[in-house]
Amino acid sequence: MKTFETSKGPFLNSKNKTSKMMLHLFIALLPIIIFAFYKNGVIPYRAGLTDIKGLLLPLMVIILPALTSFATEMLYASIFLKTDALKYVKNSFSFYPGLFLGLIMPLNTPFSMLILGAFIATLVGKLLFGGFGNNIFNPALVGRIFIITAYAITFGKYAYHNSYELDTIASSTPLTNASIVEGIGSYNELVRPYGSLMNFFVGTVPGAVGETSALLCIIAFIYLTVTKTIKWRIPVFYVGTVFIMAFIIGLFNDLERTYSLFQILSGGLMFGAVFMATDPVTSPTTYVGQALYGISLGILTIVFRHLTPYPEGVLTSILTMNMLVFIIDKIGVKSRFELKKSIPYFSTLIVILLAISCYIGFSFHKSNNTEIDPNFEIYSKEVTGNTITYMVGQKGYSSTLKAKIVIKDDNVISYEVLEQNDSYYSKITQANYLNTLIENQTKLNEVDTIAGVTFTSNGLKKMLNYTLEDYKENGNEEIKGEVVIDKDFEVLEHNINGNVHEYIVSKKGFSSKLKLNITIIDNIITNVVVLEQNDSYYNKILESDYINYLINNQIKLENVDTVAGATITSSSLKQALIETLKIHMGDTNG
């Protein structure tokens, strides 16, 4: 019988076992959890702005997904692995995916989404890859990206605010706010709404439940580094790269120190750098690889924050780099004994870093003479006595917003959007936002944006503001151009019999074109017949008697709500009536 023999050393025996490392990790997280409870629960409760449920809400947001991860692994081990479930979850540290997910989610995330997100994080992000130690992606980030992709509309401006912040801070989260200012903003625009940079450092600013305090993240970093729980190079190179790039961008805008500090203290960068990027399973193992990894994370974060519609870049940067860890480690292994082999890779990243920083700094530079947004355009401008009619456009979230703005005797009397293709625009209509802008036209800077449609509502506000600026400077100067009409609307026939006007029109619906017969007598819609339609769930329109509702409320059609479950189709019906009335009034007045 053969026996196996082992040679005599030398061997290294590490006392830093996985269980001890995970204990250190939990100890580092504990002050952050306590602070999250104090900031989001205790402070609002003491101020009398919430009840006992609100007091305990931050703890529920953290504990519920952690318990979900635990239960998911228990069921998986029992049903699919046919093994001792308790022993399995003990060795797989099952509650961590959900715990981290809760800490990086907004305070007001519905419990159902937290449970679903933790389930996806544990099953898809961890178990399907083979369980603890085998996953490619950070499980908590997999859960978060699933939630914000599937339920994007839920994460509006105030989803992150506790009741005290809602009462005292009239602004969105810092990075969302930064994404809608001109250029890169100023100290008063970026920092002042939240107090000072010290508030950012301590963590008393709106943000995810557990990732706002840079101070506690730094303390955690020191503790985890001393106990050899994390790889210190990744956070240092990551945060350092973001600081340097933001400093360069700030140089182009006379805001270098403020902007670099703002970028590293905002959006959970510190939390992501210390706890997410250093995940031992999904990050490089070699020293050179860790440095390359950190620099790459910093570059991607700046790119995502400045050159995409999504202001937060930490999550997407880490998930992107998770895919490239095996390549980075190969480079690290080759450079382990010959450091010069890594020079071309570091040199390339430095060149990319400098080039992107200069490009963004130059692109976001706003000279003192440039007041009008390049995304704003005046298509036409018609002067009739003391009335001026503008046809203007402004970039929204995913499309160009085109509108008709009428100014009479120095006051905006009409603001009508003629063309848009932005997601969730119905929120603009439901909030009666255009009328709010008209009513506050003398103090537009004080009008807030709408949760869930921040970019679109900000685009509408800017469009009106720029139009008023042109009116003040060039009020009587006409601009000839094409009148903007809804491109998805078309008049097929127009028959007149005395004072009876009959229009056959078409309007793009959800999955087909709607064809309508609209009768107008004495400028009033008296009948609407749908001649053709092939849209899903059209029966919801019939059940709600929506067409008669539109006819009965034609004087204030813009304020009429859509039908739940048939939002696009009902919105198309409403817009068809609005466009028909617009053309009819033009015909009869002509």
PyMOL commands that set and color helices and strands:
alter all, ss='L'
color gray80, all
select helices_A, chain A and resi 18-46+52-79+85-92+96-103+111-123+127-129+139-150+152-154+157-160+163-168+174-179+187-190+192-194+197-202+214-226+233-251+256-265+269-276+287-307+314-322+325-334+339-363+426-430+433-439+441-446+454-474+538-543+546-552+554-559+567-589
alter helices_A, ss='H'
color red, helices_A
select strands_A, chain A and resi 376-384+387-395+400-408+411-419+489-497+500-508+513-521+524-532
alter strands_A, ss='S'
color yellow, strands_A
deselect
rebuild
show_as cartoon
